[in-house]
Amino acid sequence: MRVLSKRSWQVVWLLTVLFVVGGTWAWAAHAAGDPTGGKGMVSDWSKVKQGPEMVKAITNLKVGLNMTWVLMTGFLVFVMQGGFAIVEAGFCRAKNAANIMMMNMMVFCVGVIGYFLCGFAFMFGGLGGTPTLGDTSQILNGMLTVGGFDLLGTKGFLLTGDFYDVSIFALFLFQLVFMDTAATIPTGATAERITWKAFLAMGLWVSMFIYPLIGCWVWGGGWLSDLGTKFGLGHGAVDFAGSGVVHMVGGAVGVAGAIALGPRIGKYNPDGTVNPIPGHSFPLVILGIVLLFFGWFGFNSGSTLAATDLRISVIAVNTMIAGGFAGAAAMFRMWIWESKPDPGYTCNGILAGLVAITAPCAFVEPWAAAVIGILAGGWVCDAGLFIERTLKIDDPCGAIAVHFCNGAWGLVAVGIFADGKYGDGFNGVTGNVKGFVAGDFTQIFAQLAECFTILIVVAGLSFIFFKILGLFTPLRVPASAELQGLDVPEMGIWGYPDPEATFSPTIFKTQPPPSMPPSSTTQRIRRQ
């Protein structure tokens, strides 16, 4: 038998002493008649009688469990930031890899600043309460109301005063990572040509104002959520985890940014035909998709804000079904009509299904989730080709087709497929959420109201924002920097220092780089 060393015996003695001291303290607390051990933790349930004490103990336990659930799913959503980063880097050229990765990291840091300063206050300052996380009704009670319409929160700036509260902090963290997703989406649509200063301003625009504005109207007790109680349109705008608030908003900012910047050099010929500009790494894209799919379980299931809401299993399964069916649908769409199962559109098909199921995930049966996914997979292909060929909007990562177009589809899907088995009291309306399949023909109008509001307000104001910003700082990098790649001009380093894996900083000052050989499928798709 091996003899313990002197240091090992010291560790054993230390653990023994701690055990004895702790046990003595617990026994003393119990003997003194405190069933919670003096720390609010119930150690002897037989001492807790039926009545107020029991109710309080169970309530505290539920709130603690819910808070843990919200924090853990928030951490899971944060993993999606890495997924977005490597998806976008893979879809873009090697000479921009460091720039793309840096944008995806710093959009979070910039977003934290903006959301902390005023974004959270604008969005949730007038929410009214968070029943699953504890009573905050006396804290979240500041709402700007104009003409009977609730427009903007007015309390909670810098999380000071009453907002220094454990329940508020849990909600803040969870909603911060949602905001970060919305702020990240435009980086894909504006990639390979936006200046660093314009990118930073865009991050602040999303985190401080435009995302919190729509978030307040839908999730923060604003006028879109009141369409049910005030105008009889179902349950008002129902957007469970953010097909509209997060994805369509991010996509709308991306639309405005891509139009304001214009297409990349060499994307379109004078006659309007499309030249392919393939990304440098599909392995990165596919790895990123897997990370995003994983994080989406936290994104959707965590939106219950309660581990005690057993609907979380339905939400998770619907999320998985929609993503899987959408990926298969996109693959077959390209395989049948374009002769090859295009990896780019297949990957974006998976994302499209996940985006589309985000709003209805809690309200539909699995068969409906499959239908939503199938239609999303086909829709992202057709929308992407239309945006590129007909509208002549250059979106290197397909963010507009994925997030804007399928965010809208997800909102509409609630009004069609909600089956009336969940959502009692949602947005203050008695009864479960119902769509066409359950006999409610008014819910669809509330969903369309959210769609058109995001289209008009977010895309319109964001385009104005970019135009005004362009008066103070260039939106787009110089042509020489774009041809060289943004890694060195904007970041000062190469993403891939090996010159065989990148473009030389001096080769393409006078003429554009030769086209990289695209796959036959991509070339055939984009030339048409």
TORMI-619077 format. One record per residue (C-alpha): x, y, z. Coordinates in pm, whole numbers, padded with zeros to 5 digits, always signed. Example, Ala and Ser with C-alpha at 12.3 -4.5 7.8 and 13.67 -1.06 7.14 Angstrom:
// residues 2
+01230-00450+00780
+01367-00106+00714
//
This chain:
// residues 528
+00000+00000+00000
+00129+00342-00092
+00200+00568+00210
+00051+00917+00188
+00298+01200+00168
+00321+01470+00433
+00138+01720+00208
-00141+01468+00139
-00193+01415+00513
-00216+01794+00556
-00493+01808+00297
-00681+01522+00468
-00659+01696+00807
-00777+02026+00658
-01082+01863+00498
-01162+01683+00825
-01148+02008+01026
-01372+02185+00773
-01621+01897+00785
-01637+01901+01167
-01670+02280+01188
-01937+02291+00919
-02135+02009+01076
-02119+02173+01418
-02243+02504+01275
-02533+02334+01095
-02630+02141+01411
-02623+02461+01619
-02844+02644+01370
-03089+02354+01364
-03094+02329+01742
-03171+02702+01761
-03491+02639+01570
-03391+02797+01236
-03498+02547+00969
-03309+02741+00702
-02971+02724+00873
-02966+03103+00890
-02905+03139+00516
-03248+03101+00361
-03181+02740+00254
-03430+02489+00387
-03240+02209+00566
-03534+02041+00738
-03857+02053+00543
-04048+01899+00837
-04002+02230+01021
-04163+02427+00738
-04537+02420+00801
-04804+02449+00536
-04882+02815+00487
-04681+03132+00420
-04347+02975+00510
-04396+02686+00272
-04518+02916-00009
-04221+03147+00040
-03973+02859+00041
-04116+02706-00277
-04131+03046-00448
-03768+03117-00362
-03670+02775-00490
-03854+02829-00821
-03705+03175-00869
-03356+03042-00800
-03404+02756-01044
-03544+02990-01309
-03262+03236-01261
-03005+02961-01299
-03180+02844-01617
-03182+03196-01765
-02815+03252-01688
-02705+02914-01824
-02904+02950-02147
-02765+03301-02180
-02414+03157-02162
-02518+02908-02429
-02641+03187-02657
-02307+03362-02614
-02141+03060-02778
-02327+03161-03094
-02093+03460-03124
-01813+03221-03211
-02041+03048-03461
-02126+03372-03637
-01759+03472-03646
-01633+03163-03821
-01934+03136-04054
-01875+03490-04177
-01499+03441-04199
-01549+03126-04405
-01791+03297-04644
-01544+03583-04703
-01202+03586-04868
-00881+03503-04685
-00749+03858-04720
-01033+03980-04493
-01026+03704-04230
-00871+03905-03945
-01105+04197-04011
-01416+03977-04008
-01316+03794-03691
-01227+04121-03518
-01565+04270-03609
-01747+03971-03462
-01552+04001-03139
-01573+04377-03100
-01942+04402-03188
-02003+04227-02858
-01778+04464-02662
-01932+04771-02827
-02278+04624-02776
-02215+04572-02404
-02132+04942-02371
-02434+05062-02566
-02684+04824-02405
-02552+04901-02057
-02566+05278-02107
-02921+05307-02238
-03029+05010-02454
-03164+04797-02171
-03345+05095-02018
-03513+05185-02346
-03616+04824-02401
-03731+04704-02058
-03757+05010-01837
-04136+04993-01859
-04186+04617-01885
-04386+04601-01564
-04246+04282-01410
-04066+03952-01448
-04283+03701-01259
-04061+03399-01323
-03752+03579-01189
-03908+03757-00891
-04129+04061-00842
-03983+04358-01031
-04309+04542-01094
-04200+04832-00874
-03873+04864-01063
-03962+04820-01432
-04232+05086-01423
-04102+05369-01640
-04271+05393-01981
-04299+05683-02224
-04658+05687-02354
-04778+05909-02639
-05141+05913-02747
-05210+05589-02563
-04920+05407-02731
-04637+05276-02512
-04318+05368-02695
-04001+05355-02483
-03869+05264-02141
-03745+05552-01927
-03573+05380-01631
-03266+05162-01579
-02983+05358-01738
-02646+05212-01630
-02836+04964-01407
-02824+05209-01118
-03059+05265-00825
-03334+05007-00793
-03199+04829-01102
-02910+04699-00891
-03119+04385-00841
-03049+04015-00893
-03362+03957-01102
-03289+04257-01324
-02929+04144-01371
-03037+03797-01486
-03274+03952-01741
-03002+04197-01851
-02748+03925-01923
-02993+03712-02119
-03120+04002-02326
-02769+04135-02385
-02664+03825-02575
-02983+03849-02781
-02897+04207-02870
-02550+04090-02964
-02698+03848-03217
-02897+04129-03380
-02588+04352-03390
-02375+04076-03542
-02603+04005-03839
-02524+04331-04029
-02152+04257-04017
-02210+03972-04263
-02413+04186-04504
-02156+04469-04503
-01843+04253-04496
-01527+04317-04699
-01591+04690-04758
-01715+04875-04447
-01466+05098-04262
-01382+05023-03902
-01525+05355-03779
-01853+05296-03960
-01869+04944-03815
-01825+05075-03460
-02096+05335-03515
-02326+05064-03654
-02272+04854-03341
-02368+05145-03117
-02671+05226-03334
-02807+04874-03295
-02729+04828-02925
-02828+05173-02800
-03139+05252-03002
-03283+05061-03296
-03286+04712-03140
-03412+04837-02800
-03684+05037-02976
-03839+04735-03150
-03763+04519-02847
-03965+04756-02628
-04257+04754-02870
-04274+04372-02877
-04118+04240-02554
-04104+04544-02326
-04475+04613-02296
-04491+04842-02600
-04766+04908-02851
-04713+04604-03074
-04763+04373-02778
-05081+04568-02692
-05251+04499-03025
-05442+04215-02862
-05568+04394-02550
-05640+04725-02726
-05747+04622-03076
-05851+04258-03044
-05579+04123-03276
-05516+03785-03117
-05251+03810-02848
-05084+04111-03006
-04748+04064-03175
-04623+03720-03066
-04250+03671-03119
-04146+03411-02866
-03766+03414-02906
-03712+03682-03169
-03762+03595-03535
-03861+03960-03570
-03705+04141-03274
-03362+03984-03321
-03325+03839-03669
-03546+04057-03885
-03414+04368-03709
-03053+04262-03768
-03136+04174-04128
-03307+04511-04185
-02998+04697-04063
-02796+04473-04297
-03022+04565-04591
-02975+04936-04522
-02600+04898-04477
-02548+04689-04792
-02745+04938-05003
-02565+05240-04856
-02222+05079-04915
-02290+04935-05259
-02153+04606-05397
-01792+04494-05370
-01554+04572-05654
-01592+04315-05930
-01921+04172-05806
-02126+04296-06101
-02035+04350-06464
-02150+04662-06652
-02435+04462-06805
-02555+04358-06458
-02440+03996-06472
-02302+03851-06150
-01944+03745-06087
-01889+03486-05813
-01670+03589-05520
-01636+03264-05329
-01536+03245-04965
-01208+03093-04861
-01316+02812-04623
-01632+02604-04628
-01500+02385-04345
-01514+02697-04127
-01866+02772-04243
-01990+02424-04158
-01821+02425-03817
-01982+02760-03745
-02324+02626-03842
-02286+02343-03589
-02198+02592-03313
-02493+02812-03404
-02732+02516-03405
-02604+02419-03060
-02647+02771-02924
-02996+02798-03069
-03128+02551-02812
-03044+02808-02545
-03175+03089-02763
-03523+02941-02798
-03566+02728-02485
-03420+02996-02260
-03685+03242-02376
-03932+03082-02137
-03729+03265-01869
-03820+02965-01654
-03682+02617-01606
-04013+02538-01437
-04200+02594-01765
-04202+02238-01897
-04275+02360-02251
-03896+02379-02290
-03884+02024-02427
-04137+02107-02699
-03940+02420-02788
-03611+02230-02814
-03756+01953-03030
-03933+02199-03262
-03606+02389-03299
-03419+02073-03395
-03688+01958-03641
-03714+02292-03820
-03337+02327-03860
-03296+01974-03992
-03583+01991-04240
-03471+02333-04361
-03117+02216-04432
-03245+01918-04629
-03495+02134-04819
-03226+02384-04920
-02993+02105-05031
-03259+01942-05250
-03371+02281-05383
-03023+02351-05518
-02957+01991-05618
-03271+01959-05829
-03279+02303-05990
-02907+02389-05997
-02764+02035-06046
-02548+02029-05727
-02628+02037-05354
-02461+02375-05303
-02290+02380-04957
-02336+02755-04910
-02709+02752-04961
-02744+02429-04766
-02572+02586-04464
-02781+02900-04493
-03087+02677-04525
-03019+02533-04179
-02989+02885-04037
-03306+02990-04218
-03502+02710-04053
-03367+02805-03712
-03453+03170-03769
-03805+03086-03888
-03887+02860-03592
-03762+03114-03338
-04095+03301-03314
-04338+03004-03327
-04125+02741-03148
-04342+02735-02834
-04677+02743-03010
-04668+02477-03283
-04672+02100-03314
-04373+01912-03459
-04540+01857-03798
-04581+02235-03826
-04216+02287-03730
-04121+02055-04017
-04337+02250-04262
-04194+02579-04138
-03842+02441-04188
-03909+02305-04537
-04053+02635-04657
-03768+02828-04492
-03508+02611-04668
-03658+02678-05009
-03734+03043-04937
-03375+03126-04838
-03247+02995-05173
-03500+03185-05382
-03467+03500-05174
-03086+03487-05188
-03080+03450-05565
-03338+03728-05608
-03145+03967-05382
-02821+03898-05568
-02942+03883-05927
-03244+04112-05942
-03202+04364-05660
-02824+04373-05713
-02758+04388-05338
-02421+04236-05252
-02446+04031-04932
-02131+03818-04893
-02277+03589-04626
-02643+03571-04728
-02744+03741-04402
-03038+03927-04555
-03200+03615-04702
-03141+03418-04383
-03234+03667-04114
-03453+03935-04272
-03655+03718-04510
-03693+03418-04280
-03743+03635-03975
-04053+03765-04152
-04159+03409-04238
-04122+03307-03875
-04354+03587-03762
-04616+03497-04022
-04589+03129-03927
-04718+03207-03576
-05037+03346-03726
-05081+03033-03935
-04966+02737-03724
-05013+02833-03356
-05224+02544-03226
-05387+02694-02917
-05215+02466-02664
-04978+02718-02502
-04950+03086-02419
-05238+03158-02182
-05201+03517-02067
-04935+03600-02326
-04928+03981-02368
-05212+04006-02118
-05468+03817-02328
-05664+03531-02170
-05644+03197-02351
-05375+03025-02553
-05218+03161-02872
-05405+03049-03183
-05343+03083-03555
-05536+02978-03863
-05510+02607-03781
-05678+02668-03444
-05948+02895-03583
-05817+03245-03497
-05796+03463-03807
-05690+03782-03628
-05347+03678-03497
-05197+03699-03846
-05270+04073-03860
-05071+04138-03543
-04785+03937-03690
-04794+04134-04015
-04797+04457-03814
-04465+04359-03658
-04322+04264-03999
-04412+04592-04166
-04305+04795-03863
-03958+04642-03874
-03935+04687-04250
-04035+05053-04243
-03888+05172-03913
-03567+04971-03888
-03466+04963-04255
-03578+05322-04310
-03415+05475-04004
-03100+05267-04050
-03060+05387-04410
-03095+05746-04289
-02844+05669-04013
-02586+05541-04264
-02636+05842-04491
-02587+06086-04203
-02290+05888-04076
-02135+05912-04423
-02129+06291-04388
-01889+06263-04095
-01675+05960-04177
-01633+05737-04484
-01860+05435-04485
-01652+05241-04734
-01281+05170-04748
-01078+05304-05044
-01069+05085-05355
-00700+05010-05303
-00768+04879-04951
-01063+04670-05069
-00853+04509-05343
-00568+04447-05104
-00798+04310-04837
-00897+04479-04513
-00667+04283-04287
-00360+04502-04330
-00520+04841-04413
-00777+04823-04131
-00625+04581-03878
-00252+04609-03945
-00204+04231-03964
-00282+03939-04190
-00536+03687-04078
-00317+03423-04244
+00047+03541-04244
+00156+03277-04495
+00176+03468-04827
+00064+03153-05009
-00265+03170-04823
-00333+03542-04871
-00287+03823-05120
+00028+04033-05121
-00026+04389-04990
+00138+04543-05299
+00040+04324-05593
-00306+04460-05664
-00264+04836-05627
-00314+04899-05996
-00530+04607-06104
-00786+04383-05938
-00688+04032-05830
-00766+03744-06063
-01084+03556-05989
-01044+03257-05763
-01184+02945-05933
-01534+02895-05793
-01719+02571-05776
-01913+02493-06089
-02239+02517-05898
-02169+02861-05752
-02047+02991-06085
-02355+02869-06265
-02591+03011-06000
-02444+03359-05982
-02394+03422-06351
-02761+03379-06427
//
